[in-house]
Amino acid sequence: MFYTYILYSQTADKYYVGSSSSPEDRLKKHRNKSKGFTNQASDWEFVFQKSFEDKSHALS
């Protein structure tokens, strides 16, 4: 399975769209202020998550 998800940070008042085969693990990385867009906050929460059979469908 592969997932497309949308995160929201109340602190930053921003949304982030991502995809992963392991969204819970990926959320932990976003919260730990990994490099990139999500490093501006640590309170990211899922507001949407959908599973797909494979990566190509998740990204289309």
N, C-alpha and C positions, 0 to 999 in steps of 0.2 A: 504494500500500500504506500501511497504517496499523498501528501496533504498540502493544500493551499490554506493559508490562514491570514487573518488580519488581527494585529495587535493594536491596543490603544494605551497611551500613557497619559494619565491625568496631569502629572507634573509638567510634561512637555506640551500637553494638549495637541498631540499628533498621533496619526495612524501610521502603521507600517504593514505592508503586504509582503508575505514570504511564503516559501514552500520548503518542505522537508519530509524525509521518510520517518523522522522521529520528532514531532512537534514539541513534545514535553521537554526533551533534552535541549532542543533549540531555544525554547523559551528561557531555560536556565542560563544559556549563554547570553541571550539578549539582556536579561536582568543583571548579569555580572558585568555590564558595560563593556561588551566586546567592541572591537573596532567598528567604525562605520556609523551609520545613521542612528542606531539604537543606543549608542554610548551616551547620549544626552540625558538619559533617565534610567531608573532601575525598577520602576513600577509598572512595567508592561503587563497587560492582561489580554487573553484571547477575547475577542468580540465576535469572531466568526472562525469556523474551521470546517473543512469539507474534505472527505477522503476520495481518492481516485485509484484506479487500478494501476496506473503507472505515471511516471514523471511527465511524459509528453501530454497526457490528458490533464494533469494538474496545472500545467503551465499554459494550456491553450485557452 
